[in-house]
Amino acid sequence: MLALGLLLAACSGTGTGPSPAPPAPAPATTPGPGEVRQTLRALAGGTVVHPAGARLVVPAGALAKDAAVSLREAPSDLPGEGFQAAGRRFVVDVQGGELKPGALLELDARGQDLVLLTTAPDGTRRLRRADVRQGVARIPLQEEASLRAPGAQSYELVRVPAQDVAAPTTILNVPYYWQDNLPWCVPTSLAMVMNQYENLQGTVANWQLAGADHQASDEGNRYLEILDSLGVNKALYDYLSWDADLIPSAPFTNYLKFMINTTGRAPGLSSTTTSHAFVGVGASNTHVWLHDPSGAFSGTASVAQKLSWEEFRAVAIDATRSNELRTLIFHKNPKPPALRRGSVVLEEGAGGSLSYHRGGQVRANWQWDGSFWTNGYIWDDPTGTLPQDGTYGNRFPRTGGTGAVKKLDGHFSYKARVANVTGQARNYQLFVFLESPLGPLQSRMYALNLPAYSWKNNVVNDVLDNFNITQDGTYSIRFELLEGGDFVDVKTVKFAVGDGPLAIP
């Protein structure tokens, strides 16, 4: 029995003598074109060498268990525009195991201001500064959470060509909207970005985008979640995560300068540090200009707010951790600048843009809420007198008139603002229509001369009354903005009229 006990102790590696050497790993194989695969023992580790210029160094203990580890050369995965390849792309795949801290990927590197582009199995792209010394980029893999999950992650060295913009030739004409003190900076900024384009999703509103993703009035969101809910083809845009160490380095500032000044497209941006989304509309060597939907960066919601790059980092990034700033760019040609010279800005809630009054009381306020309402809004019922409606929260009963025909009495109050998003004073025409299923019932027109880069004081207050609504159904209030005879923006809000259940589209 004693001899058996000593034998068991030695086999389990707990005896006093030296442990036996682990078995030698299987020889490297090339199961596919451009791939080197090797089975590594967890206790021994090893190095996988690719002849095209990559080495994966796995020290002892950096594998959770024995696993097949491969390095595969793959075609470049550059984003659509603004980048150049600065090396080969390699895919690291750990099959049947996971990497722990200590593993290191080395890539042959040449040049300066190189950026490491990583692409996760789910397609997420991340950019961070490349640590290049003596012609080799060294990439610690302990931060790569995707290597602890099924799938392969790729690594590629890239550069952003230099862009010398002493002063921007123009600040882009981009529609401006306000998030109205709700945590809706993402749908609001996304509406600004999307409305640069003619045939992306039509002319959208922030409440429409929030409703598409069931975003409640007290919730935040992400660009990708809304785009997925809308069914936007992922091939139409680049969504990139930039490490804080790149803000505001040459690669990042050159990327924004290229997109804004060369392609004429404004990127959507969002910061994970400040949990805020905004839009870049201008960029030079020294400054950036932002549409800020809340005033988080300047104290007041601003059109084309000018910040130095240092000021931008101070307000957008307050610490150093990965994935601090995201950029969203669509691969489409924007509308002509003349069709992007202004926008209609509406606000929600009591005292906001729309309310219905009857009998000297406010019977309903237009409120943003996408939680259960795919329109992204409801009409509330502060007096508790309105019949409920499954599409618009509540509907308006016809209580006025004489004889057998009832009509909707009372009036709608509206308050709309117009944003001039250009660098000069401009003349606008704002049309307000009350429309039935059969056509317009009432209309108003307002001529406005507005200063450059302004919106908050450009207010139109008025009422729609004496309308002849004698049938149940769905009606709408539409705000249409023209500048120089060109249509530049439209916003439509619907409401339901009727006492009983309605089939409302």
KOLLO-322404 format. One record per residue (C-alpha): residue in one letter; residue number from 1; y, z, x. Coordinates in Angstrom, 1 decimal. Each point is the difference from the previous one (the first is absolute). Example, Ala and Ser with C-alpha at 12.3 -4.5 7.8 and 13.67 -1.06 7.14 Angstrom:
BEGIN
> resn:resi:v:w:u
> A:1:-4.5:7.8:12.3 $
> S:2:3.4:-0.7:1.4 $
//
This chain:
BEGIN
> resn:resi:v:w:u
> M:1:0.0:0.0:0.0 $
> L:2:2.4:0.8:2.9 $
> A:3:-0.7:-3.4:1.5 $
> L:4:0.7:-1.7:-3.3 $
> G:5:3.3:1.9:-0.4 $
> L:6:1.2:-1.1:3.4 $
> L:7:-0.9:-3.6:-0.8 $
> L:8:1.9:0.1:-3.3 $
> A:9:3.1:1.5:1.8 $
> A:10:0.0:-2.7:2.6 $
> C:11:-0.3:-2.8:-2.6 $
> S:12:3.0:1.4:-2.0 $
> G:13:2.2:0.1:3.1 $
> T:14:0.5:3.8:-0.2 $
> G:15:-2.1:1.0:3.1 $
> T:16:1.5:1.1:3.3 $
> G:17:-1.0:-3.2:1.8 $
> P:18:2.0:-3.3:0.1 $
> S:19:0.0:-2.1:-3.2 $
> P:20:-1.8:-3.3:0.2 $
> A:21:2.2:-3.0:0.4 $
> P:22:0.7:-1.9:-3.2 $
> P:23:-1.8:-3.3:-0.4 $
> A:24:1.9:-3.0:1.3 $
> P:25:2.0:-1.9:-2.7 $
> A:26:-1.2:-3.3:-1.2 $
> P:27:1.4:-3.0:2.0 $
> A:28:3.1:-1.7:-1.3 $
> T:29:-0.7:-2.9:-2.3 $
> T:30:2.1:-2.8:-1.5 $
> P:31:-1.2:-0.4:-3.5 $
> G:32:2.8:-2.3:-1.0 $
> P:33:2.7:-2.2:1.6 $
> G:34:2.5:2.1:1.8 $
> E:35:-1.7:3.3:-0.6 $
> V:36:-1.4:2.5:2.4 $
> R:37:-2.2:2.8:-1.6 $
> Q:38:-1.5:2.9:1.7 $
> T:39:-1.9:3.1:-1.3 $
> L:40:1.5:3.1:1.4 $
> R:41:-1.6:3.4:0.2 $
> A:42:2.2:2.8:-1.3 $
> L:43:-0.9:2.3:2.9 $
> A:44:0.7:-2.5:2.6 $
> G:45:2.8:-2.3:-1.3 $
> G:46:0.7:-3.3:1.8 $
> T:47:2.3:-2.9:0.4 $
> V:48:-0.2:-3.3:-1.9 $
> V:49:1.7:-2.8:2.0 $
> H:50:1.1:-3.3:-1.6 $
> P:51:0.5:-2.8:2.5 $
> A:52:3.2:-1.2:-1.8 $
> G:53:1.9:3.1:1.1 $
> A:54:-0.9:3.1:-2.0 $
> R:55:-1.9:3.2:0.9 $
> L:56:-1.1:2.8:-2.4 $
> V:57:-0.5:3.2:1.9 $
> V:58:-2.1:2.6:-1.9 $
> P:59:-0.4:3.3:1.9 $
> A:60:-2.9:2.3:-0.6 $
> G:61:0.4:1.8:-3.3 $
> A:62:2.4:-2.5:-1.5 $
> L:63:-2.6:-1.4:-2.3 $
> A:64:-1.3:2.2:-2.8 $
> K:65:-3.4:-1.5:0.5 $
> D:66:-1.7:-3.0:1.7 $
> A:67:1.5:-3.2:-1.3 $
> A:68:0.4:-3.7:0.6 $
> V:69:3.5:-0.6:1.2 $
> S:70:1.5:-3.5:0.2 $
> L:71:3.0:-1.8:1.3 $
> R:72:0.7:-3.4:-1.6 $
> E:73:2.7:-2.5:0.7 $
> A:74:1.5:-1.3:-3.2 $
> P:75:2.8:-2.5:-1.0 $
> S:76:3.5:1.4:0.0 $
> D:77:1.0:2.0:-3.1 $
> L:78:3.8:-0.3:0.5 $
> P:79:2.2:0.7:-3.1 $
> G:80:1.4:-3.1:-1.6 $
> E:81:3.3:-0.2:2.0 $
> G:82:2.0:1.8:2.7 $
> F:83:-2.8:0.7:2.5 $
> Q:84:-1.6:-1.7:3.0 $
> A:85:-3.5:0.7:1.4 $
> A:86:0.2:1.7:3.4 $
> G:87:-3.7:0.3:0.6 $
> R:88:-3.4:-0.4:-1.6 $
> R:89:-1.1:1.7:-3.2 $
> F:90:-3.1:2.3:0.2 $
> V:91:-2.0:1.6:-2.7 $
> V:92:-1.6:3.4:0.7 $
> D:93:-2.9:0.8:-2.2 $
> V:94:-2.1:3.2:0.1 $
> Q:95:-3.1:-0.6:-2.0 $
> G:96:-1.9:3.0:-1.3 $
> G:97:2.3:2.6:1.6 $
> E:98:3.6:1.2:0.5 $
> L:99:2.3:0.4:3.0 $
> K:100:1.4:3.4:0.8 $
> P:101:3.0:0.8:2.3 $
> G:102:-0.3:-1.4:3.5 $
> A:103:-0.9:-3.6:-0.5 $
> L:104:2.4:-2.5:1.6 $
> L:105:0.5:-3.7:-0.5 $
> E:106:1.5:-2.0:2.9 $
> L:107:1.6:-3.4:-0.5 $
> D:108:1.3:-2.3:2.7 $
> A:109:3.8:-0.3:-0.5 $
> R:110:2.9:-2.0:1.3 $
> G:111:3.7:0.3:-0.8 $
> Q:112:2.5:2.5:-1.3 $
> D:113:0.8:1.5:-3.4 $
> L:114:-3.6:-0.5:-1.1 $
> V:115:-1.1:1.4:-3.4 $
> L:116:-3.5:0.9:-1.0 $
> L:117:-1.0:-1.5:-3.3 $
> T:118:-3.1:1.7:-1.6 $
> T:119:-1.6:-1.2:-3.2 $
> A:120:-2.3:2.4:-1.9 $
> P:121:-3.1:-1.0:-2.0 $
> D:122:2.1:0.1:-3.2 $
> G:123:2.6:-2.4:1.5 $
> T:124:2.7:2.7:0.7 $
> R:125:2.1:-1.1:3.0 $
> R:126:1.6:2.5:2.3 $
> L:127:2.4:-0.6:2.9 $
> R:128:0.6:2.4:2.9 $
> R:129:1.3:-0.1:3.5 $
> A:130:-2.6:-1.3:2.6 $
> D:131:-0.6:2.3:3.0 $
> V:132:-0.1:-2.6:2.7 $
> R:133:-0.5:1.0:3.6 $
> Q:134:-1.0:-2.3:2.9 $
> G:135:-0.8:-2.8:-2.3 $
> V:136:-2.3:2.0:-2.3 $
> A:137:0.8:1.4:-3.5 $
> R:138:-1.8:3.3:-0.6 $
> I:139:-0.8:0.8:-3.6 $
> P:140:-1.4:3.5:-0.9 $
> L:141:-2.2:-0.5:-3.0 $
> Q:142:-0.2:3.6:-1.2 $
> E:143:2.9:-0.7:-2.5 $
> E:144:-1.9:-2.9:-1.6 $
> A:145:-1.2:1.5:-3.2 $
> S:146:-1.4:-3.4:-1.0 $
> L:147:-2.6:0.3:2.8 $
> R:148:-1.4:3.1:-1.7 $
> A:149:-0.7:-2.1:-3.1 $
> P:150:-2.1:-3.2:-0.6 $
> G:151:1.5:-3.2:1.3 $
> A:152:1.7:-1.3:3.1 $
> Q:153:3.5:0.2:1.2 $
> S:154:1.8:-2.6:2.1 $
> Y:155:2.6:0.4:2.8 $
> E:156:2.4:-2.6:1.2 $
> L:157:3.0:0.1:2.3 $
> V:158:3.1:-1.8:-1.4 $
> R:159:3.6:-0.4:0.7 $
> V:160:3.1:-0.7:-2.2 $
> P:161:2.2:-2.7:1.5 $
> A:162:3.5:1.2:0.9 $
> Q:163:2.8:-0.6:-2.5 $
> D:164:3.5:0.2:1.3 $
> V:165:2.3:0.6:-3.0 $
> A:166:3.3:1.4:1.1 $
> A:167:1.2:-0.1:-3.6 $
> P:168:-1.8:-1.2:-3.1 $
> T:169:1.1:-3.3:-1.3 $
> T:170:-0.4:1.4:-3.5 $
> I:171:-1.2:3.0:-1.9 $
> L:172:-2.7:-1.4:-2.3 $
> N:173:0.7:-0.3:-3.7 $
> V:174:-2.6:2.3:-1.5 $
> P:175:0.1:1.4:-3.5 $
> Y:176:0.8:3.7:0.0 $
> Y:177:-1.5:2.6:-2.4 $
> W:178:0.3:3.8:-0.4 $
> Q:179:-3.0:2.4:-0.4 $
> D:180:2.2:2.3:-2.2 $
> N:181:-1.0:3.4:1.5 $
> L:182:-3.7:-0.6:-0.7 $
> P:183:-2.5:-0.2:2.9 $
> W:184:-0.2:-3.7:-0.6 $
> C:185:1.3:-1.4:3.3 $
> V:186:-3.2:-2.1:0.5 $
> P:187:0.1:-2.0:-3.3 $
> T:188:3.8:-0.2:0.3 $
> S:189:-0.1:-1.4:3.6 $
> L:190:-2.9:-2.2:-0.9 $
> A:191:2.0:-1.5:-2.9 $
> M:192:2.8:-0.8:2.5 $
> V:193:-2.4:-1.7:2.4 $
> M:194:-1.9:-2.0:-2.6 $
> N:195:3.1:-1.2:-1.8 $
> Q:196:0.9:-1.9:3.1 $
> Y:197:-2.6:-2.6:-1.0 $
> E:198:-0.2:-2.5:-2.8 $
> N:199:-3.7:0.0:-1.0 $
> L:200:-1.5:3.2:1.3 $
> Q:201:-0.3:2.0:-3.3 $
> G:202:3.1:-1.3:-1.7 $
> T:203:3.1:2.3:-0.1 $
> V:204:-1.4:3.5:0.0 $
> A:205:1.4:3.5:-0.7 $
> N:206:-0.9:3.2:1.7 $
> W:207:-1.2:1.5:-3.3 $
> Q:208:-2.2:-3.1:-0.5 $
> L:209:-1.6:0.5:3.4 $
> A:210:-0.5:3.8:-0.6 $
> G:211:-1.6:-0.8:-3.3 $
> A:212:-2.4:-2.5:1.6 $
> D:213:-1.4:2.9:2.1 $
> H:214:0.3:2.8:-2.6 $
> Q:215:2.6:1.8:2.1 $
> A:216:1.4:3.1:-1.8 $
> S:217:3.7:0.9:0.1 $
> D:218:-0.7:2.9:2.4 $
> E:219:-2.3:-1.9:2.4 $
> G:220:0.4:-2.0:3.2 $
> N:221:-1.9:-3.1:0.9 $
> R:222:-0.9:-2.5:2.7 $
> Y:223:0.8:-3.7:0.3 $
> L:224:-3.7:-0.9:0.3 $
> E:225:-1.0:1.8:-3.1 $
> I:226:2.5:-1.8:-2.1 $
> L:227:-0.8:-3.4:1.5 $
> D:228:-3.7:0.6:-0.6 $
> S:229:0.6:1.0:-3.6 $
> L:230:2.0:-3.2:-0.5 $
> G:231:-2.8:-2.1:1.6 $
> V:232:2.3:-1.5:2.7 $
> N:233:-2.1:-2.0:2.4 $
> K:234:-0.2:1.9:3.3 $
> A:235:0.4:-3.3:1.9 $
> L:236:3.6:-0.2:-1.3 $
> Y:237:1.3:3.0:2.0 $
> D:238:-0.2:2.0:3.2 $
> Y:239:0.0:3.8:-0.2 $
> L:240:0.2:1.7:3.4 $
> S:241:0.1:3.6:1.1 $
> W:242:2.2:0.7:3.1 $
> D:243:-0.5:3.1:2.1 $
> A:244:3.1:2.2:0.3 $
> D:245:0.1:-0.6:3.8 $
> L:246:0.9:-3.7:-0.8 $
> I:247:3.1:1.0:-2.1 $
> P:248:2.4:-1.3:1.1 $
> S:249:-1.5:-1.8:3.0 $
> A:250:0.4:-3.7:0.8 $
> P:251:-3.2:-1.1:-1.7 $
> F:252:1.1:1.6:-3.3 $
> T:253:3.6:-1.0:0.1 $
> N:254:-0.9:-3.5:1.1 $
> Y:255:-2.4:-0.3:-3.0 $
> L:256:2.7:1.0:-2.5 $
> K:257:2.6:-2.3:1.7 $
> F:258:-2.4:-2.9:-0.1 $
> M:259:-1.0:0.5:-3.7 $
> I:260:3.5:0.5:-1.2 $
> N:261:2.0:-2.4:2.1 $
> T:262:-2.5:-2.7:0.7 $
> T:263:-2.2:-0.2:-3.1 $
> G:264:2.7:1.3:-2.4 $
> R:265:-2.4:2.5:-1.7 $
> A:266:0.8:3.7:-0.6 $
> P:267:-2.9:2.4:0.8 $
> G:268:-1.0:2.9:-2.1 $
> L:269:-0.2:3.2:2.1 $
> S:270:-1.4:3.5:-0.6 $
> S:271:-0.1:3.1:2.1 $
> T:272:-2.9:2.4:-0.1 $
> T:273:2.2:2.7:1.5 $
> T:274:2.8:-0.1:-2.6 $
> S:275:-2.3:-1.3:-2.8 $
> H:276:2.7:-2.6:-0.8 $
> A:277:0.0:-3.7:-0.5 $
> F:278:2.9:-2.4:0.6 $
> V:279:0.8:-3.6:0.9 $
> G:280:1.3:-1.6:3.2 $
> V:281:2.7:-2.6:-0.7 $
> G:282:1.7:-0.4:3.4 $
> A:283:-0.9:0.7:3.7 $
> S:284:1.7:-0.5:3.3 $
> N:285:-0.5:1.3:3.6 $
> T:286:1.8:3.2:-0.9 $
> H:287:-0.1:0.5:-3.8 $
> V:288:-2.1:-0.3:-3.1 $
> W:289:1.2:-0.5:-3.6 $
> L:290:-2.0:1.6:-2.9 $
> H:291:-0.1:-0.1:-3.7 $
> D:292:-0.7:3.7:-0.7 $
> P:293:-1.0:0.6:-3.7 $
> S:294:0.6:3.7:0.0 $
> G:295:2.6:0.9:2.7 $
> A:296:-2.6:1.9:2.1 $
> F:297:1.5:-1.6:3.2 $
> S:298:3.7:0.1:-0.8 $
> G:299:0.5:2.6:-2.7 $
> T:300:0.7:-2.6:-2.6 $
> A:301:-2.1:-3.0:-1.3 $
> S:302:1.3:-2.9:2.1 $
> V:303:0.1:-3.7:0.1 $
> A:304:-0.3:-1.3:3.6 $
> Q:305:0.5:3.4:1.6 $
> K:306:0.7:-0.5:3.8 $
> L:307:-1.8:2.3:2.5 $
> S:308:-0.3:-0.1:3.8 $
> W:309:-3.7:-0.2:1.1 $
> E:310:0.3:3.5:1.2 $
> E:311:1.4:1.2:-3.3 $
> F:312:-2.8:-1.9:-1.7 $
> R:313:-2.7:1.8:2.0 $
> A:314:1.7:3.4:-0.7 $
> V:315:-0.2:-0.5:-3.8 $
> A:316:-3.2:-1.9:-0.3 $
> I:317:-2.1:1.7:2.7 $
> D:318:0.3:3.7:0.6 $
> A:319:-3.2:0.6:2.0 $
> T:320:-2.5:-2.0:2.1 $
> R:321:-3.3:-0.7:-1.6 $
> S:322:-1.9:-3.2:-0.8 $
> N:323:0.7:-2.4:-2.8 $
> E:324:3.6:1.2:-0.5 $
> L:325:1.6:-3.1:-1.3 $
> R:326:-1.5:-2.9:-2.1 $
> T:327:1.4:-3.5:-0.4 $
> L:328:-0.7:-2.5:-2.8 $
> I:329:0.7:-3.7:0.3 $
> F:330:-1.0:-2.8:-2.4 $
> H:331:-1.0:-3.5:1.3 $
> K:332:2.2:-1.9:-2.4 $
> N:333:3.4:-1.8:0.2 $
> P:334:2.7:2.1:-1.8 $
> K:335:2.2:-1.4:-2.7 $
> P:336:3.2:-1.7:1.1 $
> P:337:2.7:2.6:0.9 $
> A:338:2.1:-1.0:-2.9 $
> L:339:-2.7:1.2:-2.4 $
> R:340:-0.1:3.4:1.7 $
> R:341:3.7:1.1:-0.2 $
> G:342:-0.3:2.8:-2.4 $
> S:343:-2.2:2.2:-2.2 $
> V:344:0.0:2.0:-3.2 $
> V:345:-0.4:3.8:0.7 $
> L:346:-1.3:2.1:-2.9 $
> E:347:-0.6:3.8:-0.2 $
> E:348:-2.3:2.0:-2.2 $
> G:349:0.1:3.1:-2.1 $
> A:350:2.6:1.9:-1.9 $
> G:351:3.4:-1.3:0.9 $
> G:352:-1.6:-3.1:1.6 $
> S:353:0.1:-3.7:-0.8 $
> L:354:-1.4:-0.1:-3.5 $
> S:355:-0.1:2.3:-3.0 $
> Y:356:-0.3:-0.4:-3.8 $
> H:357:2.4:1.9:-2.3 $
> R:358:-0.2:0.6:-3.7 $
> G:359:1.8:2.5:-2.3 $
> G:360:2.1:1.3:2.8 $
> Q:361:-3.0:0.9:2.1 $
> V:362:-1.8:-1.4:3.0 $
> R:363:-3.4:-0.9:-1.4 $
> A:364:-1.5:-1.5:3.1 $
> N:365:0.6:-0.5:3.7 $
> W:366:-1.6:-2.6:2.2 $
> Q:367:-2.2:1.8:2.6 $
> W:368:-2.0:-1.2:3.0 $
> D:369:-3.7:1.1:-0.1 $
> G:370:-2.9:-2.1:1.1 $
> S:371:-2.8:2.6:-0.3 $
> F:372:-1.3:-1.3:-3.3 $
> W:373:2.5:-2.7:-0.8 $
> T:374:-0.7:-3.4:1.7 $
> N:375:3.6:-1.0:-0.8 $
> G:376:1.1:2.8:2.3 $
> Y:377:2.2:1.6:-2.6 $
> I:378:0.2:1.7:-3.4 $
> W:379:2.6:0.8:-2.6 $
> D:380:0.1:3.8:-0.4 $
> D:381:0.6:2.0:-3.2 $
> P:382:2.4:2.9:0.6 $
> T:383:0.4:0.7:-3.7 $
> G:384:-3.7:-0.2:-0.9 $
> T:385:0.6:-2.5:-2.8 $
> L:386:-1.5:-3.3:1.2 $
> P:387:-3.5:-1.4:-0.6 $
> Q:388:-2.1:-0.2:3.1 $
> D:389:-0.9:-3.3:1.5 $
> G:390:-2.9:-0.8:2.4 $
> T:391:2.0:-2.5:2.1 $
> Y:392:3.6:1.4:0.1 $
> G:393:-0.6:3.7:-0.6 $
> N:394:2.0:0.0:-3.3 $
> R:395:1.3:-2.6:-2.4 $
> F:396:3.1:-0.3:-2.2 $
> P:397:-0.5:0.1:-3.8 $
> R:398:2.1:-2.1:-2.3 $
> T:399:2.0:2.5:-2.1 $
> G:400:3.2:-1.7:-0.9 $
> G:401:1.1:-2.8:-2.4 $
> T:402:-0.1:-0.2:-3.7 $
> G:403:-2.5:-1.4:-2.6 $
> A:404:-3.5:-1.0:1.0 $
> V:405:0.8:-1.1:3.5 $
> K:406:0.4:2.8:2.6 $
> K:407:1.7:-0.6:3.3 $
> L:408:0.3:1.8:3.4 $
> D:409:3.3:1.7:-0.1 $
> G:410:1.8:2.0:2.8 $
> H:411:0.9:-1.6:3.3 $
> F:412:-1.2:-0.4:3.6 $
> S:413:2.2:1.3:2.9 $
> Y:414:-0.4:-1.7:3.3 $
> K:415:1.3:0.6:3.5 $
> A:416:-0.8:-2.6:2.7 $
> R:417:1.2:-0.3:3.6 $
> V:418:0.2:-3.2:2.0 $
> A:419:-0.6:-0.1:3.7 $
> N:420:1.9:-2.4:2.3 $
> V:421:-2.4:-0.3:2.9 $
> T:422:2.2:-2.4:2.0 $
> G:423:2.7:0.5:2.6 $
> Q:424:2.9:-1.3:-2.2 $
> A:425:1.5:0.7:-3.4 $
> R:426:-1.6:-2.1:-2.7 $
> N:427:0.4:-0.8:-3.7 $
> Y:428:-3.0:0.7:-2.3 $
> Q:429:-0.8:-0.5:-3.6 $
> L:430:-2.3:2.6:-1.7 $
> F:431:-1.6:-1.0:-3.3 $
> V:432:-1.6:2.6:-2.3 $
> F:433:-2.3:-1.3:-2.7 $
> L:434:-1.6:1.7:-3.0 $
> E:435:-3.0:-2.2:-0.8 $
> S:436:-2.6:-0.1:-2.8 $
> P:437:-3.3:-1.8:0.1 $
> L:438:1.8:-3.0:-1.5 $
> G:439:3.0:-0.1:2.4 $
> P:440:3.3:1.7:0.8 $
> L:441:1.7:2.3:-2.5 $
> Q:442:3.0:1.1:2.0 $
> S:443:1.5:-0.8:3.4 $
> R:444:2.8:1.3:2.2 $
> M:445:1.6:-1.5:3.2 $
> Y:446:1.9:1.9:2.7 $
> A:447:1.9:-1.6:2.9 $
> L:448:0.0:2.1:3.1 $
> N:449:1.8:-0.3:3.4 $
> L:450:-1.9:2.2:2.4 $
> P:451:0.7:1.1:3.6 $
> A:452:-2.5:-0.7:2.8 $
> Y:453:-3.1:2.1:0.4 $
> S:454:0.7:2.1:-3.1 $
> W:455:-1.8:1.1:-3.1 $
> K:456:0.6:3.6:-1.1 $
> N:457:3.5:-0.4:-1.5 $
> N:458:-0.8:-3.4:-1.5 $
> V:459:-0.8:1.3:-3.5 $
> V:460:-0.1:-1.6:-3.4 $
> N:461:-0.1:2.4:-3.0 $
> D:462:-0.3:-1.3:-3.6 $
> V:463:-2.0:0.1:-3.2 $
> L:464:-2.1:-2.4:-2.1 $
> D:465:0.5:0.7:-3.7 $
> N:466:0.2:-1.7:-3.4 $
> F:467:-3.2:-1.8:0.7 $
> N:468:-2.1:-1.3:-2.8 $
> I:469:-3.6:1.1:0.8 $
> T:470:-1.9:-0.1:-3.2 $
> Q:471:-3.5:-0.7:1.2 $
> D:472:-2.5:2.1:2.0 $
> G:473:-1.0:-1.2:3.4 $
> T:474:0.9:0.0:3.7 $
> Y:475:3.6:-0.5:1.0 $
> S:476:1.7:-0.1:3.4 $
> I:477:3.3:0.6:1.8 $
> R:478:0.5:-2.4:2.8 $
> F:479:2.5:0.2:2.9 $
> E:480:0.6:-3.4:1.7 $
> L:481:2.3:-0.4:3.1 $
> L:482:1.6:-3.2:1.2 $
> E:483:2.2:-0.6:3.1 $
> G:484:1.8:-3.3:0.5 $
> G:485:-2.0:-1.5:-2.9 $
> D:486:-3.3:1.0:1.7 $
> F:487:-2.5:2.3:-1.7 $
> V:488:-0.6:2.9:2.5 $
> D:489:-1.8:2.8:-1.9 $
> V:490:-1.4:1.1:-3.4 $
> K:491:-1.3:3.2:-1.4 $
> T:492:-1.7:0.4:-3.4 $
> V:493:-0.8:3.2:-2.0 $
> K:494:-2.0:-0.2:-3.2 $
> F:495:-0.2:2.3:-3.0 $
> A:496:-2.1:0.2:-3.2 $
> V:497:1.3:0.1:-3.6 $
> G:498:-2.2:1.2:-2.9 $
> D:499:-1.4:2.9:-1.9 $
> G:500:-3.7:-0.7:0.0 $
> P:501:-2.5:-1.1:2.7 $
> L:502:1.1:-3.1:1.8 $
> A:503:-1.9:-2.6:2.0 $
> I:504:2.5:-0.3:2.9 $
> P:505:-0.7:-2.3:2.9 $
//
